[in-house]
Amino acid sequence: MIQIMAFIFWLLVIPFCIGLIPAKFTPEDKRNPIVTLLAGYLLMWAVFEVITIPAVIWIQYDNFLFVLRWFMIAAILLAASGIIAWYMDWKKIGGMKPWFAFSNLKLSKLSTEAKIEWLLFLAFVGFQLYMAITRASFDGDDAYYVVESLMAQQSNAMYKNLPYTGRSSPLDVRHALAVFPIWIAFVAVKADMHATVVSHMVMPLILIPLSYMTYYEIAKTLFTVPAKESVDKTCKDNIPVFMIIMALFQMFGNVSIYTNETFFLTRTWQGKSVAANLIIPMMFLLLLWLFNGEKKEEKGRRAGLWIMLVCLNMTAGVCSSLAVFLIAILLGAAALCLMVVEKDWKIPVKLGLTCIPNLFYVILYLVLRPNFAG
């Protein structure tokens, strides 16, 4: 029971409370529990990267203890700040509506067909979660990534030994800068559970729903029309259909060991799976929100969305070194297209500034690579 409460605290409560910080600076129609939780994970992982990478590179002994101590302090302080931010807004408006309103999913207003479709989608997700934790898939990468989490948990050292043999080895820069296995080790320590069990049984229960939350927000953006426009209500009924299609893609996408669908269900706990199935979709979601054609006077507060995009670029580095380059390339391509469509040369500049963390990451990688293995 204590372990379950620890998981709830570190995987739901802390990220949600942290997410209240960027949520304070987002438009009211974006303030709901799903967006808050997603934003919290982005900010939490970005802070984890800032604390962990310097510890990996410059602290020689017991560097994981340093991460345990300082990330715990940083996460709790951020969560407390989020609660204070929410309370100040709550006190100002005298209610919780802007923070906890599911304006686009009201069961009483759903058609019978839509309710059936949502039940079908939930059944698909439930089946995926059941299979993910009861039919755990093991592959060669487990011998590296899961063992890195386990060695950090048991020896309080990060990337000091080669996982395949256990012997001391030079720092493998390509893997050492992608610290997602260390975050899993942090969760494992806080819940007092073996890192392998956390990777294979606990991570799918949180990472798979987070991915579908992102797809849901994308569907809301694509299929929800402004209230002032007179459009057929079936537009919203397309949301559960979209979610069912995405679930089917994930279930039947195992046509190769390299597809993101294969990683989604069989390597859920690996950073590259998170990059492909959560970080990249969230990038498209944020672009949809930031450049949706609204007039300037209708944009409201959007600083929170830009904060999320910066944190997303940092989180890409947590997941995979390659994801840093991929996200930057995708944002660059999007910036060029948007500049032409919107006829605004400032768009590439704005999106380019959000990639500054990627630039520092690449410089660090190039500086360290000649001096270490990898």
Contacts in CASP RR format, 6 or more apart in sequence:
PFRMAT RR
TARGET T0000
AUTHOR 0000-0000-0000
METHOD contacts of the structure
MODEL  1
MIQIMAFIFWLLVIPFCIGLIPAKFTPEDKRNPIVTLLAGYLLMWAVFEV
ITIPAVIWIQYDNFLFVLRWFMIAAILLAASGIIAWYMDWKKIGGMKPWF
AFSNLKLSKLSTEAKIEWLLFLAFVGFQLYMAITRASFDGDDAYYVVESL
MAQQSNAMYKNLPYTGRSSPLDVRHALAVFPIWIAFVAVKADMHATVVSH
MVMPLILIPLSYMTYYEIAKTLFTVPAKESVDKTCKDNIPVFMIIMALFQ
MFGNVSIYTNETFFLTRTWQGKSVAANLIIPMMFLLLLWLFNGEKKEEKG
RRAGLWIMLVCLNMTAGVCSSLAVFLIAILLGAAALCLMVVEKDWKIPVK
LGLTCIPNLFYVILYLVLRPNFAG
2 192 0 8 1.000
3 191 0 8 1.000
3 192 0 8 1.000
3 193 0 8 1.000
6 190 0 8 1.000
6 191 0 8 1.000
6 192 0 8 1.000
7 187 0 8 1.000
7 191 0 8 1.000
7 202 0 8 1.000
10 75 0 8 1.000
10 187 0 8 1.000
10 190 0 8 1.000
10 191 0 8 1.000
11 187 0 8 1.000
11 202 0 8 1.000
11 206 0 8 1.000
12 37 0 8 1.000
12 206 0 8 1.000
13 79 0 8 1.000
14 44 0 8 1.000
14 75 0 8 1.000
14 76 0 8 1.000
14 79 0 8 1.000
15 37 0 8 1.000
15 40 0 8 1.000
15 41 0 8 1.000
15 44 0 8 1.000
16 33 0 8 1.000
16 36 0 8 1.000
16 37 0 8 1.000
16 40 0 8 1.000
17 78 0 8 1.000
17 79 0 8 1.000
17 80 0 8 1.000
17 82 0 8 1.000
17 83 0 8 1.000
18 39 0 8 1.000
18 40 0 8 1.000
18 43 0 8 1.000
18 44 0 8 1.000
18 75 0 8 1.000
18 78 0 8 1.000
18 79 0 8 1.000
18 82 0 8 1.000
19 36 0 8 1.000
19 37 0 8 1.000
19 39 0 8 1.000
19 40 0 8 1.000
19 43 0 8 1.000
19 82 0 8 1.000
20 36 0 8 1.000
20 82 0 8 1.000
20 83 0 8 1.000
20 85 0 8 1.000
20 86 0 8 1.000
20 99 0 8 1.000
21 39 0 8 1.000
21 40 0 8 1.000
21 43 0 8 1.000
21 78 0 8 1.000
21 81 0 8 1.000
21 82 0 8 1.000
21 85 0 8 1.000
22 39 0 8 1.000
22 40 0 8 1.000
22 42 0 8 1.000
22 43 0 8 1.000
22 304 0 8 1.000
22 305 0 8 1.000
22 307 0 8 1.000
22 308 0 8 1.000
22 311 0 8 1.000
23 30 0 8 1.000
23 31 0 8 1.000
23 35 0 8 1.000
23 36 0 8 1.000
23 39 0 8 1.000
23 86 0 8 1.000
23 99 0 8 1.000
23 304 0 8 1.000
24 82 0 8 1.000
24 85 0 8 1.000
24 86 0 8 1.000
24 89 0 8 1.000
24 304 0 8 1.000
25 301 0 8 1.000
25 302 0 8 1.000
25 303 0 8 1.000
25 304 0 8 1.000
25 307 0 8 1.000
26 35 0 8 1.000
26 39 0 8 1.000
26 301 0 8 1.000
26 302 0 8 1.000
26 303 0 8 1.000
26 304 0 8 1.000
26 305 0 8 1.000
27 299 0 8 1.000
27 300 0 8 1.000
27 301 0 8 1.000
27 302 0 8 1.000
28 98 0 8 1.000
29 103 0 8 1.000
30 289 0 8 1.000
30 305 0 8 1.000
31 98 0 8 1.000
31 99 0 8 1.000
31 101 0 8 1.000
32 99 0 8 1.000
32 100 0 8 1.000
32 101 0 8 1.000
32 102 0 8 1.000
32 103 0 8 1.000
33 100 0 8 1.000
33 102 0 8 1.000
34 213 0 8 1.000
34 216 0 8 1.000
34 217 0 8 1.000
35 217 0 8 1.000
36 99 0 8 1.000
37 210 0 8 1.000
37 213 0 8 1.000
38 210 0 8 1.000
38 213 0 8 1.000
38 214 0 8 1.000
38 217 0 8 1.000
38 282 0 8 1.000
38 308 0 8 1.000
39 304 0 8 1.000
39 308 0 8 1.000
39 311 0 8 1.000
41 210 0 8 1.000
41 315 0 8 1.000
42 282 0 8 1.000
42 308 0 8 1.000
42 311 0 8 1.000
42 312 0 8 1.000
42 315 0 8 1.000
43 78 0 8 1.000
43 307 0 8 1.000
43 308 0 8 1.000
43 311 0 8 1.000
44 75 0 8 1.000
44 78 0 8 1.000
45 183 0 8 1.000
45 311 0 8 1.000
45 314 0 8 1.000
45 315 0 8 1.000
45 318 0 8 1.000
46 310 0 8 1.000
46 311 0 8 1.000
46 314 0 8 1.000
46 315 0 8 1.000
46 318 0 8 1.000
46 357 0 8 1.000
47 71 0 8 1.000
47 74 0 8 1.000
47 75 0 8 1.000
47 78 0 8 1.000
48 67 0 8 1.000
48 71 0 8 1.000
48 179 0 8 1.000
48 182 0 8 1.000
48 183 0 8 1.000
48 186 0 8 1.000
48 318 0 8 1.000
49 179 0 8 1.000
49 314 0 8 1.000
49 315 0 8 1.000
49 317 0 8 1.000
49 318 0 8 1.000
50 314 0 8 1.000
51 67 0 8 1.000
51 70 0 8 1.000
51 71 0 8 1.000
51 74 0 8 1.000
52 67 0 8 1.000
52 71 0 8 1.000
52 158 0 8 1.000
52 179 0 8 1.000
52 182 0 8 1.000
52 183 0 8 1.000
53 177 0 8 1.000
53 179 0 8 1.000
53 364 0 8 1.000
55 63 0 8 1.000
55 64 0 8 1.000
55 66 0 8 1.000
55 67 0 8 1.000
55 158 0 8 1.000
56 63 0 8 1.000
56 158 0 8 1.000
56 159 0 8 1.000
56 171 0 8 1.000
56 176 0 8 1.000
56 177 0 8 1.000
56 179 0 8 1.000
56 182 0 8 1.000
57 171 0 8 1.000
57 176 0 8 1.000
57 368 0 8 1.000
59 66 0 8 1.000
61 157 0 8 1.000
62 156 0 8 1.000
62 157 0 8 1.000
63 156 0 8 1.000
63 157 0 8 1.000
63 158 0 8 1.000
64 152 0 8 1.000
64 153 0 8 1.000
64 155 0 8 1.000
64 156 0 8 1.000
64 157 0 8 1.000
64 158 0 8 1.000
64 182 0 8 1.000
64 185 0 8 1.000
65 156 0 8 1.000
67 158 0 8 1.000
67 182 0 8 1.000
67 186 0 8 1.000
68 186 0 8 1.000
68 189 0 8 1.000
71 186 0 8 1.000
72 190 0 8 1.000
86 99 0 8 1.000
89 98 0 8 1.000
89 99 0 8 1.000
90 96 0 8 1.000
90 99 0 8 1.000
104 220 0 8 1.000
104 224 0 8 1.000
104 236 0 8 1.000
104 239 0 8 1.000
105 239 0 8 1.000
107 115 0 8 1.000
110 118 0 8 1.000
110 237 0 8 1.000
111 233 0 8 1.000
111 237 0 8 1.000
113 237 0 8 1.000
114 236 0 8 1.000
114 237 0 8 1.000
114 239 0 8 1.000
114 240 0 8 1.000
117 237 0 8 1.000
117 240 0 8 1.000
117 241 0 8 1.000
117 244 0 8 1.000
118 240 0 8 1.000
118 243 0 8 1.000
120 240 0 8 1.000
120 244 0 8 1.000
121 240 0 8 1.000
121 243 0 8 1.000
121 244 0 8 1.000
121 247 0 8 1.000
124 244 0 8 1.000
124 247 0 8 1.000
124 248 0 8 1.000
124 251 0 8 1.000
125 208 0 8 1.000
125 209 0 8 1.000
125 212 0 8 1.000
125 247 0 8 1.000
127 251 0 8 1.000
128 208 0 8 1.000
128 247 0 8 1.000
128 250 0 8 1.000
128 251 0 8 1.000
128 265 0 8 1.000
129 204 0 8 1.000
129 205 0 8 1.000
129 208 0 8 1.000
129 209 0 8 1.000
131 265 0 8 1.000
132 204 0 8 1.000
132 205 0 8 1.000
132 208 0 8 1.000
132 265 0 8 1.000
132 268 0 8 1.000
133 200 0 8 1.000
133 201 0 8 1.000
133 204 0 8 1.000
133 205 0 8 1.000
136 200 0 8 1.000
136 201 0 8 1.000
137 265 0 8 1.000
137 266 0 8 1.000
137 267 0 8 1.000
139 266 0 8 1.000
139 267 0 8 1.000
141 267 0 8 1.000
141 270 0 8 1.000
142 199 0 8 1.000
143 163 0 8 1.000
143 164 0 8 1.000
144 163 0 8 1.000
144 164 0 8 1.000
144 175 0 8 1.000
145 180 0 8 1.000
145 181 0 8 1.000
145 199 0 8 1.000
145 269 0 8 1.000
145 270 0 8 1.000
145 271 0 8 1.000
146 181 0 8 1.000
146 195 0 8 1.000
146 196 0 8 1.000
146 199 0 8 1.000
146 200 0 8 1.000
146 269 0 8 1.000
147 163 0 8 1.000
147 164 0 8 1.000
148 158 0 8 1.000
148 159 0 8 1.000
148 163 0 8 1.000
148 175 0 8 1.000
148 181 0 8 1.000
148 182 0 8 1.000
148 185 0 8 1.000
149 181 0 8 1.000
149 182 0 8 1.000
149 184 0 8 1.000
149 185 0 8 1.000
149 188 0 8 1.000
149 195 0 8 1.000
149 196 0 8 1.000
149 198 0 8 1.000
149 199 0 8 1.000
150 185 0 8 1.000
150 194 0 8 1.000
150 195 0 8 1.000
150 196 0 8 1.000
151 157 0 8 1.000
151 160 0 8 1.000
151 161 0 8 1.000
151 163 0 8 1.000
151 166 0 8 1.000
152 158 0 8 1.000
152 181 0 8 1.000
152 182 0 8 1.000
152 185 0 8 1.000
152 195 0 8 1.000
153 185 0 8 1.000
153 188 0 8 1.000
153 189 0 8 1.000
153 194 0 8 1.000
153 195 0 8 1.000
155 161 0 8 1.000
158 176 0 8 1.000
158 179 0 8 1.000
158 182 0 8 1.000
159 171 0 8 1.000
159 172 0 8 1.000
159 175 0 8 1.000
159 176 0 8 1.000
160 168 0 8 1.000
160 169 0 8 1.000
161 167 0 8 1.000
161 168 0 8 1.000
161 169 0 8 1.000
162 168 0 8 1.000
162 169 0 8 1.000
169 373 0 8 1.000
170 372 0 8 1.000
170 373 0 8 1.000
171 368 0 8 1.000
171 372 0 8 1.000
171 373 0 8 1.000
172 372 0 8 1.000
172 373 0 8 1.000
172 374 0 8 1.000
173 365 0 8 1.000
173 368 0 8 1.000
173 369 0 8 1.000
173 372 0 8 1.000
173 373 0 8 1.000
173 374 0 8 1.000
174 321 0 8 1.000
174 369 0 8 1.000
174 374 0 8 1.000
175 321 0 8 1.000
175 374 0 8 1.000
176 372 0 8 1.000
177 317 0 8 1.000
177 321 0 8 1.000
177 361 0 8 1.000
177 364 0 8 1.000
177 365 0 8 1.000
177 368 0 8 1.000
178 271 0 8 1.000
178 317 0 8 1.000
178 318 0 8 1.000
178 319 0 8 1.000
178 320 0 8 1.000
178 321 0 8 1.000
179 318 0 8 1.000
180 270 0 8 1.000
180 271 0 8 1.000
180 274 0 8 1.000
180 318 0 8 1.000
180 319 0 8 1.000
180 320 0 8 1.000
181 271 0 8 1.000
183 318 0 8 1.000
184 195 0 8 1.000
184 198 0 8 1.000
184 199 0 8 1.000
184 203 0 8 1.000
184 269 0 8 1.000
185 195 0 8 1.000
187 198 0 8 1.000
187 202 0 8 1.000
188 194 0 8 1.000
188 195 0 8 1.000
188 197 0 8 1.000
188 198 0 8 1.000
191 198 0 8 1.000
191 202 0 8 1.000
193 202 0 8 1.000
198 269 0 8 1.000
199 269 0 8 1.000
200 269 0 8 1.000
203 268 0 8 1.000
203 269 0 8 1.000
204 265 0 8 1.000
204 268 0 8 1.000
204 269 0 8 1.000
207 268 0 8 1.000
207 269 0 8 1.000
207 273 0 8 1.000
207 274 0 8 1.000
207 277 0 8 1.000
207 278 0 8 1.000
208 264 0 8 1.000
208 265 0 8 1.000
208 268 0 8 1.000
210 278 0 8 1.000
211 264 0 8 1.000
211 277 0 8 1.000
211 278 0 8 1.000
211 281 0 8 1.000
212 243 0 8 1.000
212 246 0 8 1.000
212 247 0 8 1.000
214 278 0 8 1.000
214 281 0 8 1.000
214 282 0 8 1.000
214 285 0 8 1.000
215 242 0 8 1.000
215 243 0 8 1.000
215 246 0 8 1.000
215 281 0 8 1.000
216 239 0 8 1.000
216 243 0 8 1.000
217 285 0 8 1.000
218 281 0 8 1.000
218 284 0 8 1.000
218 285 0 8 1.000
218 288 0 8 1.000
219 238 0 8 1.000
219 239 0 8 1.000
219 242 0 8 1.000
219 243 0 8 1.000
220 239 0 8 1.000
221 285 0 8 1.000
221 288 0 8 1.000
221 289 0 8 1.000
221 292 0 8 1.000
222 242 0 8 1.000
222 288 0 8 1.000
223 235 0 8 1.000
223 236 0 8 1.000
223 238 0 8 1.000
223 239 0 8 1.000
223 242 0 8 1.000
224 235 0 8 1.000
224 236 0 8 1.000
224 239 0 8 1.000
225 231 0 8 1.000
225 235 0 8 1.000
249 261 0 8 1.000
250 261 0 8 1.000
250 264 0 8 1.000
250 265 0 8 1.000
251 261 0 8 1.000
251 265 0 8 1.000
252 261 0 8 1.000
253 259 0 8 1.000
253 261 0 8 1.000
253 262 0 8 1.000
254 261 0 8 1.000
254 262 0 8 1.000
254 265 0 8 1.000
254 266 0 8 1.000
256 262 0 8 1.000
260 273 0 8 1.000
260 276 0 8 1.000
260 277 0 8 1.000
263 270 0 8 1.000
263 272 0 8 1.000
263 273 0 8 1.000
263 276 0 8 1.000
263 277 0 8 1.000
264 273 0 8 1.000
264 276 0 8 1.000
264 277 0 8 1.000
267 273 0 8 1.000
271 318 0 8 1.000
271 319 0 8 1.000
271 320 0 8 1.000
272 319 0 8 1.000
272 320 0 8 1.000
272 322 0 8 1.000
272 323 0 8 1.000
274 319 0 8 1.000
275 316 0 8 1.000
275 319 0 8 1.000
275 320 0 8 1.000
275 322 0 8 1.000
275 323 0 8 1.000
275 326 0 8 1.000
279 312 0 8 1.000
279 315 0 8 1.000
279 316 0 8 1.000
279 319 0 8 1.000
279 323 0 8 1.000
279 327 0 8 1.000
280 323 0 8 1.000
280 326 0 8 1.000
280 327 0 8 1.000
280 330 0 8 1.000
282 308 0 8 1.000
282 312 0 8 1.000
283 309 0 8 1.000
283 312 0 8 1.000
283 327 0 8 1.000
283 330 0 8 1.000
283 331 0 8 1.000
286 305 0 8 1.000
286 308 0 8 1.000
286 309 0 8 1.000
286 312 0 8 1.000
287 334 0 8 1.000
287 338 0 8 1.000
289 302 0 8 1.000
289 305 0 8 1.000
290 302 0 8 1.000
290 305 0 8 1.000
290 306 0 8 1.000
290 309 0 8 1.000
291 338 0 8 1.000
291 342 0 8 1.000
291 347 0 8 1.000
293 342 0 8 1.000
306 350 0 8 1.000
306 354 0 8 1.000
309 351 0 8 1.000
309 354 0 8 1.000
310 354 0 8 1.000
310 356 0 8 1.000
310 357 0 8 1.000
312 327 0 8 1.000
313 324 0 8 1.000
313 327 0 8 1.000
313 328 0 8 1.000
313 331 0 8 1.000
313 354 0 8 1.000
313 355 0 8 1.000
313 357 0 8 1.000
313 358 0 8 1.000
314 357 0 8 1.000
316 323 0 8 1.000
316 324 0 8 1.000
316 326 0 8 1.000
316 327 0 8 1.000
316 358 0 8 1.000
317 323 0 8 1.000
317 324 0 8 1.000
317 358 0 8 1.000
317 361 0 8 1.000
321 361 0 8 1.000
321 365 0 8 1.000
324 358 0 8 1.000
324 361 0 8 1.000
324 362 0 8 1.000
325 358 0 8 1.000
325 362 0 8 1.000
327 355 0 8 1.000
327 358 0 8 1.000
328 355 0 8 1.000
328 358 0 8 1.000
331 351 0 8 1.000
331 352 0 8 1.000
331 354 0 8 1.000
331 355 0 8 1.000
332 348 0 8 1.000
332 351 0 8 1.000
332 352 0 8 1.000
334 351 0 8 1.000
335 347 0 8 1.000
335 348 0 8 1.000
335 351 0 8 1.000
335 352 0 8 1.000
336 348 0 8 1.000
338 344 0 8 1.000
338 347 0 8 1.000
339 345 0 8 1.000
339 347 0 8 1.000
339 348 0 8 1.000
END
